[in-house]
Amino acid sequence: MLKVGDIAPSFCAPNQDDVEICSRDLAGKWIVLYFYPKDLTPGCTTQACDFTDKHSFFDDLDAVILGVSADDTEKHRKFIDKYDLTITLLSDTNKKMCEDYGVWQLKQFMGKEFMGVVRSTFIINPEGKIAAIWDKVSVRKKKSVKGEKIEILHVDEVREKLQELQSN
């Protein structure tokens, strides 16, 4: 299992335009690498739209956002077109990235067990080390603050952590 401070596993995978994106080409940049189960599903759509909505904040922090699923590049293009996504999606059809990052795991749904992606996010620093990890991510969660229910967006947690890491 990966932990903060580990060297991030290297990767090369095609993006939605069938252009290979490799970690070595991103050396010296902050990377927000998030793994999600499946294109065009409710939670994954919310997450991708949230990252798209906040894309400029990450640009301001000189961070690259990469979403990863086992879907093929054609399905990624449909996903991007349908929701006007501005983030880069990587296709990990052979599940190598998912396995390297430890997110390809046994899951349960409606009494059935199967292998799948556990929604997870990693921040990789410019030196190629893992700087933050979220596993079993809830894209949006409700929290009570002074008796009021507020919605916490995962994308905001990631942005705040990235700002914190960059200020150290």
N, C-alpha and C positions, 0 to 999 in steps of 0.2 A: 504494500500500500504506500502510495506517495505521501510525503509530508512536506510542510513548509521548510524551505532550505535545500531540498533535493534539487539536483539538476533535472530540468524538465525533459522528458523523453523527446527526442527529435522526431520530426514528422515531415512528410511530403504527401499531399493529397490534392486532387483536382477541386477547383472551386466550381461555382454554378456555370461558369463560362468555359469549363474544361481546361482551365489554365492551372498548371501545377503550382501550388503554394507550399513552400518549404520553410521550416523554422529557421534554417541557416540564413535565408534571405531576409529574415526579420530581426536578425541579431542587432542589439542596440536599441530595440524598441520595447515598450511595454505591450504585452499581449493579454487580452481578455479572451480566454479560450473556454467556450461553454459547450457542453455536450447535452443534446436533447434527444428524446426518443424518436419522433417522427414528424415529418413535414405535414402541414395542413390539418393538424389536430388542435383541439382547443388550447391546452396549456402551452404547447409549443408555439402556436400562433401568437398568443399573448406575450410570451417571452420575446419572440423575434420582433414583434411590433414595439415592445417596450425598449429594446436595444436600439431599434431604428429611431424611435422618438427622442432618445437621449444621445444619439450618435454624435451630435456636435459637441456635447460635453466631453465625450471620450476623445474626440479629435483635439479639443483644447488641451487635453492631458497627454497628447501625443501617444495615444494608445490605439492599437489595432483590435477590432472586435472580430472574432472568428467563431461562428456557430458550426458544430459538427454533429452529423447524424449518419446513420448507415444508408440513408436514401441516396439514390443516384443523382447525377447532375441534372438530368432532365426534370426530375421531380423538384429539385431545388429551384430551377428556373420558373416552374409553375408557381411554386410557393412565393417566390420573390415578385413575380408579375401580379399575382392575385392581391397581394397586400402591400405593394410598393415598398418592399424592404430595401434598405440601403446598406445593409451589413453583408459581409462575405460569408457564404456557407460552404463548408468543405464536405465532400462526399467520402465517407469511410466505408465503402461497401464490403471491404474485406475485414473490417472491424479491427484492424491493427492499431489504430490510434485509440480506439475505445478500450482495447485490451491493455495497451501500454500505459494508459492513464487510469486503469482499474475501474472503469465505469461500465464495462460489459459484465453484467452480473445476473444471477438468478433472481427473478422477480415473481410476484404472485399477483393475479388479478382474477377476481370472481372464482376463486378456488382452483385456478390452474396455475401451474408453474411453467415458466419459460425464461429463456435468456433474452436480455434486452438492456438498453441503455438506462442507467440511473442518472437522472438529471443532475449535472454537476458543473461547477464553474471553477476555473483556475486563473489566477493572475500570475503571469510570468514576467519577471523583471528583465531589464536590458542585458543583464549578465547571463540570462538563460536559466535562472533558478526560480523555483516555485515560491511566490511571495504570499499567496493566500489560496485557500481551498474552501469551497462550499460543496457538500455532498447532500444528496437527497433534497435538492432545492425545491422550495415552494415559491413559485413565480410571484405570487401575491399572497400575503397572509394578513389576517386581521389581528389587531393588537388593541388592548384596552389601555388608554392613557387618560388618567383622571376621569374615569367613568365613561369616556367616549371611545367608540370603536373607530380605529383608523386603519387604513390599508397601507401596509409596508410593501414596497416594490423591491424585488430582488435586484433589479438593475440599479436602484438607488443605493442599496447596500454595497454593491460592487464599486460604483462610482466613488462613494465616500471612502471606502477602503483604499482605492487607488490614490485618491487625494492624500490620504494619511501616509501611505507608503512613500509617495513622492516628496512629502514634506520632511521626511526623516533623513 
